Amino acid sequence: FNWRAEARRFAPELKVLMLHGPDRKLKFHRIGEMDLVLTTYPLVHRDLEVLQKQDWHLLILDEAQQVKNPRTRAARSVRSLAARHRLCLTGTPMENHLGELWSLMDFLMPGLLGNEKGFRQRFRNPVEKHGDEDARLALNRRLRPFFLRRTKAEVAPELPDKIDIDRTVALNEAQQALYDSVRLAMHDRVRKALNERGLDRSRIVVLDALLKLRQVCCHPRLLKNIDHGNAGSAKLDLLMDLVPPLIQEGRRILLFSQFTTMIGLIEAELKDRRIDYAKLTGKTRNREAAVEAFQTGRVPLFLISLKAGGAGLNLTAADTVIHYDPWWNPAVEDQATDRAHRIGQDNKVMVYRLLAENTVEERIHSMQKEKRGLLEGLFTGGGAGRLESRDLEILFEPA
């Protein structure tokens, strides 16, 4: 619906067809009459037989990182469509490793970077594992003619400033005790996995351990099958101290969390305080209505799960963004922030990141600069970053 709104705004003469919802099959016969057909990645797979019959002039992948794994149904489906021209739009062409960038380029121009195995041997391993500057420059040279990278400052120099504010809070006593017990148990489990299997084959164990620590920082009630007693959440208390004054000042707020359960806990607090809000998660049936409620000013606060609403939305009515919980890739947070800080924004945007003091959250936040370096280094000449075993020791240090 967002692209439909943009088409109406900038190119009202275009005939636009939305293939969405259970009645979309009734519209299939109109595809050939349209200038622009809009659909979603899951529906491309479901409607593939119909879409494959069309002779497409241009195939555009918006939020193209959705096909970063070439073996997913979505990636295989879009590759199978016949189009004279292909284009990828994304603010995060690479979120975790260079193999994701290979997947996008393999969709755009098959063969440019060779096959996946050859790419790994020639570029990915040398750059990511060994910091090979010659390999990085060679990859840069090969991509540059086909890669238009425009920063927000270049595209919209009239955009107002964005101000980043980190707000830290110490865990309460019960929360601290729970964090320490989980940290000790998870650290032992991670060390054992690293000794037996090495880092590359232990990533699921590592991520699960970090997930549990992050959940304690957000709210102990996010943990499953662990007795958290009556431990409250210092961060939720901080949020509830922060939000009401911002609303009283007339601020319009986007609040992001990666945990839908956490959004539910925040909802309960907002209801107790009689604060109106809209909500967007993967379970939201009518995204457009939720967006409209916020954009038109009916509610001052928009709760959004990062996965459901971190991309594909224009929310320029917002002038404040709150990230309740951080994660590895700063580009994902930036993309969420950019729902507000984008063309059409007239106000200075305040961006708050809530961090539990002396925990894995603060350490992740400090490491994000290295994570960002892998992508920045590829296109701007800087170095590359990669998570190492010594980084894990830092993450699991006592609070």
C-alpha positions in Angstrom: 0.0 0.0 0.0 3.0 2.3 0.6 4.1 2.0 -3.0 0.6 2.5 -4.2 0.4 5.8 -2.3 3.8 6.9 -3.7 2.6 6.1 -7.2 -0.6 8.2 -6.7 1.6 11.1 -5.4 4.4 11.2 -8.0 2.9 9.4 -11.0 -0.9 9.5 -10.9 -1.2 8.7 -14.6 0.2 5.2 -14.0 -2.3 2.3 -14.0 -1.4 0.4 -10.8 -2.6 -3.0 -9.7 -2.1 -4.4 -6.2 -2.0 -8.2 -6.0 -2.7 -8.7 -2.4 -5.3 -10.5 -0.3 -7.5 -13.5 -0.9 -9.4 -11.9 -3.8 -6.2 -11.1 -5.9 -6.9 -14.0 -8.3 -9.9 -12.1 -9.6 -7.4 -9.5 -10.8 -5.0 -11.7 -12.6 -6.6 -11.1 -16.0 -5.8 -7.3 -15.6 -2.1 -7.7 -15.3 -1.4 -7.2 -18.9 -3.3 -3.9 -18.9 -1.3 -2.3 -16.1 1.8 -0.1 -16.0 2.8 -1.2 -12.5 2.0 -4.4 -10.6 2.7 -4.5 -6.8 3.0 -7.7 -4.9 4.9 -9.2 -1.9 7.7 -11.8 -1.8 5.6 -14.6 -0.3 2.9 -14.0 -2.9 5.4 -14.1 -5.8 5.9 -17.8 -4.9 2.2 -18.5 -4.6 1.3 -16.8 -7.8 4.4 -17.8 -9.7 2.7 -19.7 -12.5 0.6 -16.6 -13.4 3.6 -14.2 -13.1 5.8 -16.4 -15.2 3.5 -16.0 -18.2 4.0 -12.3 -18.3 6.7 -10.5 -20.4 8.0 -8.0 -17.8 9.9 -4.9 -19.0 11.3 -4.2 -15.5 11.5 -6.3 -12.4 12.2 -4.3 -9.2 13.0 -5.8 -5.8 12.3 -3.3 -3.1 13.9 -4.2 0.3 16.0 -6.5 -1.8 17.7 -8.0 1.2 14.7 -10.2 1.4 16.4 -12.5 -1.2 19.8 -12.4 0.6 19.5 -16.2 0.9 19.5 -17.6 -2.7 17.9 -20.9 -1.6 14.7 -19.4 -0.2 11.4 -19.7 -2.1 11.3 -16.0 -2.6 14.8 -15.8 -4.1 14.2 -18.8 -6.4 10.8 -17.4 -7.5 12.0 -13.9 -8.5 15.0 -15.4 -10.3 12.6 -17.4 -12.5 10.7 -14.4 -13.8 11.5 -13.2 -17.3 12.4 -9.5 -17.4 14.4 -7.3 -19.8 15.8 -5.2 -16.9 16.3 -5.9 -13.2 16.8 -3.5 -10.3 17.4 -4.0 -6.6 16.5 -1.3 -4.0 17.9 -1.7 -0.5 19.5 0.3 2.3 21.2 -2.9 3.5 22.7 -4.8 0.6 24.6 -6.9 3.1 23.4 -7.5 6.7 25.7 -10.3 7.9 28.2 -11.4 5.3 29.4 -10.9 1.7 27.4 -14.0 0.6 24.2 -12.0 0.9 25.6 -9.4 -1.5 26.5 -12.2 -3.9 22.9 -13.4 -3.8 21.6 -9.9 -4.8 24.1 -9.5 -7.6 23.4 -13.1 -8.9 19.8 -12.1 -9.3 20.7 -8.9 -11.1 23.5 -10.1 -13.3 24.1 -13.8 -13.1 27.7 -14.7 -13.6 29.2 -11.2 -12.7 30.6 -12.6 -9.5 30.9 -16.2 -10.6 29.1 -19.0 -8.8 28.6 -19.1 -5.0 31.5 -21.4 -4.3 34.0 -19.5 -6.5 32.9 -16.2 -4.9 33.5 -17.6 -1.4 37.0 -18.7 -2.3 38.0 -15.6 -4.3 36.4 -12.8 -2.3 34.4 -13.7 0.8 36.9 -15.8 2.7 39.9 -13.5 1.9 38.0 -10.4 2.9 36.1 -11.6 5.9 38.6 -14.0 7.4 41.9 -12.5 6.5 41.1 -8.8 5.8 42.7 -9.1 2.3 42.8 -5.6 1.0 43.6 -6.6 -2.6 40.5 -8.9 -2.7 38.3 -6.2 -1.3 39.5 -3.7 -3.9 39.1 -6.2 -6.7 35.5 -6.8 -5.6 34.9 -3.1 -5.3 36.1 -2.5 -8.9 33.9 -5.2 -10.2 30.8 -3.9 -8.5 31.2 -0.2 -8.9 29.8 0.2 -12.4 26.6 -1.5 -11.3 26.1 -0.1 -7.9 24.6 3.3 -7.2 25.1 4.2 -3.6 23.6 7.5 -2.6 23.7 8.7 1.0 20.7 10.5 2.5 22.8 13.7 2.5 23.1 13.5 -1.3 19.5 12.6 -2.0 17.9 15.0 0.4 20.2 17.7 1.7 17.2 19.6 3.0 16.4 16.9 5.5 16.6 18.2 9.1 19.1 16.9 11.6 18.9 13.5 13.3 20.1 13.5 16.9 21.2 10.2 18.5 20.8 9.8 22.3 21.9 6.7 24.2 20.0 6.2 27.5 21.4 3.7 29.9 19.8 2.2 33.0 21.2 -0.1 35.6 19.3 -3.4 36.1 17.3 -3.7 39.3 18.6 -6.1 42.0 16.4 -9.0 41.1 17.0 -8.5 37.4 20.8 -8.3 38.0 20.8 -11.6 39.9 18.9 -13.3 37.1 21.2 -11.8 34.5 24.3 -13.1 36.4 22.9 -16.6 36.7 21.9 -16.8 33.0 25.2 -15.3 32.0 27.2 -18.0 33.9 25.1 -20.8 32.5 25.2 -19.6 28.9 28.9 -18.7 29.0 29.7 -22.3 30.1 27.6 -23.7 27.3 29.2 -21.4 24.7 32.7 -22.3 25.8 32.0 -26.0 25.5 30.5 -25.5 22.0 33.5 -23.5 20.9 36.0 -26.1 22.2 34.2 -28.9 20.6 33.0 -27.4 17.3 34.7 -24.1 16.8 33.1 -20.7 16.2 31.6 -21.2 12.8 29.7 -24.4 13.8 28.6 -22.9 17.2 26.8 -19.8 16.0 23.3 -21.2 16.9 24.5 -21.8 20.4 26.1 -18.4 20.6 23.1 -16.6 19.3 20.7 -18.4 21.6 22.9 -17.5 24.6 23.0 -13.8 23.6 19.3 -13.9 23.0 18.6 -15.0 26.5 20.8 -12.3 28.0 19.1 -9.7 25.8 15.7 -10.9 27.0 16.7 -10.5 30.6 17.8 -6.9 29.8 14.5 -6.1 28.2 12.2 -7.9 30.7 12.7 -11.2 32.6 9.2 -12.2 31.5 10.5 -12.7 28.0 12.4 -15.8 29.2 10.7 -19.1 28.8 11.1 -22.0 31.1 13.1 -20.0 33.6 11.9 -18.9 37.0 12.2 -15.1 37.0 10.4 -14.6 40.3 9.0 -11.1 40.6 11.9 -9.5 38.8 10.6 -6.4 37.0 12.3 -4.5 34.2 14.4 -1.4 34.9 14.4 -0.6 31.1 10.6 -0.7 31.0 10.5 1.6 33.9 12.9 4.0 32.1 10.6 3.8 29.0 7.6 4.7 31.0 9.5 7.6 32.5 10.5 8.8 29.1 7.4 8.4 26.9 4.7 10.5 28.8 6.8 13.7 28.9 7.6 13.3 25.2 3.9 13.0 24.4 3.1 16.0 26.6 5.7 18.0 24.6 3.8 17.1 21.4 6.3 14.6 20.1 5.2 11.8 17.7 6.9 8.6 18.6 7.9 5.4 16.8 8.9 2.6 19.3 10.7 -0.4 17.9 11.4 -3.8 19.5 12.5 -7.1 18.0 10.3 -9.0 20.5 6.6 -9.0 19.9 6.1 -10.3 23.5 7.9 -7.2 24.7 5.6 -5.0 22.7 2.7 -6.8 24.5 4.2 -5.9 27.9 4.6 -2.3 26.8 1.0 -2.3 25.7 -0.2 -3.3 29.1 1.8 -0.3 30.7 0.4 2.1 28.1 -3.2 1.0 28.8 -2.7 1.5 32.6 -1.6 5.0 31.8 -4.4 5.5 29.2 -1.9 6.4 26.5 -3.3 5.9 23.0 -1.2 4.0 20.5 -1.2 2.1 17.2 0.6 -1.3 16.8 2.2 -3.1 13.9 3.5 -6.6 14.2 3.6 -9.7 11.9 0.1 -10.4 13.2 -1.4 -7.1 12.2 -4.1 -7.7 9.6 -4.6 -4.1 8.4 -1.2 -2.4 8.2 -2.7 0.5 6.3 -5.2 1.4 9.1 -2.4 1.3 11.7 -0.2 3.6 9.7 -3.0 6.0 8.9 -4.0 6.2 12.6 -0.5 7.4 13.4 0.2 9.5 10.3 -3.1 11.4 10.7 -2.4 12.2 14.3 -5.1 10.1 16.0 -2.5 8.5 18.2 0.9 9.9 19.3 2.7 6.6 19.6 3.3 3.7 17.2 4.6 0.4 18.5 6.4 -1.6 15.8 8.1 -4.9 15.7 11.4 -4.5 13.9 10.8 -7.4 11.6 7.3 -6.3 10.5 7.9 -2.5 10.3 11.6 -1.9 9.9 11.2 -1.3 6.2 8.7 -0.4 3.5 7.0 2.4 5.5 6.9 6.2 5.3 6.2 7.6 8.8 7.2 11.2 8.4 4.6 12.3 11.0 7.1 11.0 13.6 9.8 13.2 15.1 11.0 10.7 17.7 12.3 7.2 17.4 12.9 4.8 20.3 14.9 1.6 19.9 13.9 -0.5 23.0 16.5 -3.2 22.3 19.7 -3.2 20.2 21.1 -5.9 18.0 24.2 -6.7 15.9 23.5 -5.0 12.7 23.4 -1.2 13.0 22.1 -1.0 9.4 18.8 -2.7 10.5 18.4 -0.1 13.2 19.2 2.7 10.8 16.6 1.3 8.3 14.0 1.4 11.1 14.9 4.9 12.1 14.6 6.0 8.4 10.9 5.3 8.5 10.8 8.8 10.1 14.1 10.4 8.9 13.3 10.5 5.1 12.1 12.7 2.4 9.1 14.6 3.5 10.3 15.0 7.1 10.3 18.7 8.2 11.3 18.2 11.9 14.5 17.4 13.7 14.4 13.6 14.5 15.4 12.5 18.0 16.6 8.9 18.2 16.8 7.2 21.6 18.5 3.8 22.2 17.7 2.2 25.5 20.6 0.2 26.9 21.0 -1.9 30.1 24.1 -0.6 31.8 27.2 -2.9 31.9 25.5 -5.7 30.1 25.6 -7.5 26.7 23.5 -4.6 25.3 26.2 -2.0 25.9 28.9 -4.3 24.5 26.9 -5.0 21.4 26.4 -1.3 20.9 30.1 -0.7 21.1 30.8 -3.5 18.7 28.4 -2.2 16.1 31.0 0.1 14.8 33.1 -2.9 13.8 30.1 -4.6 12.3 29.3 -1.6 10.2 32.9 -1.5 9.1 32.5 -4.7 6.9 29.9 -3.0 4.7 31.5 0.4 4.8 34.9 -1.0 4.0 33.7 -2.7 0.9 32.4 0.5 -0.7 34.4 3.3 0.9 37.8 1.9 1.4 37.8 1.1 5.1 38.7 -2.1 6.8 36.5 -5.2 7.4 35.1 -6.6 10.7 34.2 -10.1 11.8 33.1 -11.5 15.1 35.9 -13.5 16.7 36.1 -15.7 19.8 37.7 -12.9 21.8 34.7 -10.8 21.1 32.5 -13.4 22.7 34.5 -13.3 25.9 33.8 -9.5 26.1 30.1 -10.1 25.5 29.9 -12.6 28.4 31.9 -10.6 30.9 30.2 -10.0 34.3 27.9 -7.0 34.5 
